[in-house]
Amino acid sequence: MKNKIYAILALIGCMIAQGCNDILEENPKTVFTTDYFKTAQGFQDALNASYSYMRFQYGTNPALGLNVTGTDEFTFGPEPNYNGSGDNLPHKLMGTYDVTPQAGYLGITFNRTFPVINTLNGLIANANQVPTFTELQRNEAVAQARYLRAHYYYLLVGHFGAVPLNLGSGDLAFNTVPYLGFNRGSSETDRQDLLKRNYEVMIDDLIFASENLPDRRNPGEFRLFKAVAFHLLAKVYLARSYNTTLAQSDDAQKAYAAANEVITNLSKYGVALQQDFATVFAENNNYNSEILYAAERIPGSYVNNGYLNANADGIGDGENMASNCFTSNYEQPLLNSWTITGTLPSGFTAGDIIDGRPFLFQRPLRKVAPTRWLTETAFADKVNDSRYHNSFRTLWTAATQNVSGTTAYNNFIAALTAHSRVLGDTAFFLADSPAQAAAMGVSGSNPFGTKYYRVYSSNNWYSNQLYPGPPAPSNTVLVYPSLKKFVDSQRTSQNGSSGRPMPIFRLAETYLLAAEAAFKTGNTTEAAALINAIRTRAAYRPGLSSGVLATRVAAMQVTAGQITLDFILDERARELAGEGMRWTDLALRGESVFVNRIGLNADATGKVLAKHRLRPIPQSQLDAINDTDKQKYQNPGY
C-alpha cells in the first residue's frame, strides 16, 4: 500500500508541473484513484507517506548541503574541495555561494515537497467524507495533515521566499489535473502579497494543529502532538517578526506565548530536558523526553526508507548520512612513528592504528567541516560548557572494523601487541586550543607533538583557508573535529547509512525560541532566565563533584545585559550545531542578520551577498511551466 501512495505522490507531482517533462502513459493492472483518501485506511496511508517525506529534508546528504553547508557553523569539507564529481560539487557550490538554478540539491526541498503538499490538501478536503471517522478522529487526522502542510511550507519559505498556494485548482485546493502554470506572481509586489498569505496559512494550520493534536506522543514513535505544533508556531511567528514589511506588532509576543505554553506545562505534554546533554543523542535513547519530533526510519529496511540501493552504501537523496557526512578522514597514517614488520591485514600500512572503518567512528565521508568560528569562538569555553566535547569527536583510538576471532582481527591485534599497544590506546587527538597543543609538544619543529600519537593543533587540522602558525598550516591534513551527535554504530556495513530517527525539533530549542521572543519584546530578564536553563544543563557532566558542578554552573550563567540577538544566535549554534536548521534560521531573520552571520565563515569572505538569502527557483520548475517569460518568476539576482 505504501508503494501505491508513493505512486500517487509521483503522479500528482506531474499534475502540478514540478519538473515532470511528459505525462505518464500507464496501463494499470488495478483500479486505484484518489477516492482511496475517503477511506480510513487510505487516509492513514497517505498521511504516513506525507510523514515519510520528512526523511528527505533531514539527515540526507543533499539536505545537509542545503541546510548546513555554507552557514556560520559549517563549511564544505576536503572531499568537495578536492573532488568535484557527483555529490561533492553541490557541497562546494553551497559553500562558495555559487548556487545557480541548475543546482541539483534545490529540488530536494522544492520539487519533492509540492506533491506532498498537494496530497495533504487532498486529505484535508476529503476528511469529512471518511464515514468511519468520529469527530475526534477526524479532527486529529486533519490536525496532522495541517501541521505537515505548515512544516513543508516553512521549509519552502525559508529557502525560496514566497511559494504557490494555488497548485492548479485554487489556493490550498487539491489538484487532480495536469497543470503547467506557476502561481508565484510576476513582480516583487505580487510575491510580498503571496508571502503574507504563506505566513497566514502556516499560522492558521498550526493553531488548528495545536488545538486538535493529542497532548502527548506515544512512547517509541514520533507521531505529532501539541508541543510540536506550538514549537513550530513560535518559529513562524518569530520569522514573520523579522520581516519589516509583513511583521505584526504582536508577533514576538505570540511567539513567546506559543513556546512558553510548552515550557510551563512540561508534565502535561510529557516533555523534559535531559539532565546530560550527551544523552540527548545517545543511540539507546532515540525517543527521549527532549526530542519533540524526528524523521523516523526503519533500521535495516533500506528499500522502505527510500534508499537508492539495497545495501544502503549510497549517498544519494534518500539515505540518512548525517552520521557520516561530518566525519573527517581518520584513515590517514596516525602515529608519529611506527615501523611495522611481518604480516599485516590487507590494506594495513605503516603508521596505521585504526584498522579500516570501525562502526563507532562512522564512514569518513568528509563532506562537511566545522568553521573556525564555531570551534574557536562560539565554543571558546570548552571546560565549563560540555556541549563542545559532547557534540564533536576529537579523540580517536586504536580500533578495528573486523570481528573478533577473524584472521584480520588477529593480525591487527598482533601488530598492536608488537608495538606495546592495545585496543583503545590513543591514535590521535585534536587539541582544544593551540596552547593545549603546545603543552603536548606541538611546535614548528614537531607539528604533531612529541607523544607516541599525533596531536593536532587547531592551527593544523583541516581548513579550506590557511591560517597563521606555528606550526605551518596545511589544508592537506584531512582531520578535524567531527560532529558525533548522529553516530550510528548499528549500521549494517562500514559505509552504511543510519536507521536512527533524525531529530528535527528539541525542547532545548523551545527554550531558545521563547528567550528570543522575550528579548524582542524587551524582557531581557526573562530571556536570560530561559537561556540560563539551557546553559545550566550544558555545565553538567557525570561524575563531577557538587562543588565543581556548582562552580561550572555559576560560570555559565548570563545576565540580562548580555542578551543580544548575536548572543542568542551564538547560543543556538552551541546547542543546535549541525541539526539541520541553520540556513533557514539565518535566512528568516533578514538580510543583514544573514549576511553578517554567514560572514563569520571564512569561506564566505567576499562571496556571500544579500541575494543568497533566497535560493534560486530550480530550472527544472521553470522549464516545466508553459509561460515563455520564465525569468519573471525567478528570485532577484539569479
Secondary structure, DSSP 8 states (H G I E B T S, - for coil): -HHHHHHHHHHHHHHTTSS--S------SS---GGGGGSHHHHHHHHHHHHHTHHHHSSBHHHHHHHTBTSSSEEE-HHHHH--STTHHHHHHHHHT---TT-TTHHHHHHHHHHHHHHHHHHHHHGGG-TT--HHHHHHHHHHHHHHHHHHHHHHHHHHSS--SBSSSSBT----S-----TT-SSHHHHHHHHHHHHHHHHHHHHHHHHHS-SS--TT-----HHHHHHHHHHHHHHHHT-TTT--TTHHHHHHHHHHHHHTTHHHHT----SSGGGGG-GGGTT-TTEEEEE---TT-TTTTT-SSTT----SSSSB-HHHHT---TTS--BSS----S---TT--TT--EES--GGG------EEE-HIIIIIIT---SS-THHHHHEE-EEE-EESS-TTSHHHHHHHHHHHHTT--TTSEEEEE-SSHHHHHHTT-SSS-TT-SSSBEEE-TTTS--SS----SS---S------EE-TT--TT-SSTT----S-EEEEEHHHHHHHHHHHHHHTT-HHHHHHHHHHHHHHHH--TT--HHHHHHHHHHH---GGG--HHHHHHHHHHHHTTSS-HHHHHHTT-HHHHHHHHTTSGGGTTT--GGGGS----HHHHHHSS-S--GGGS-TT-
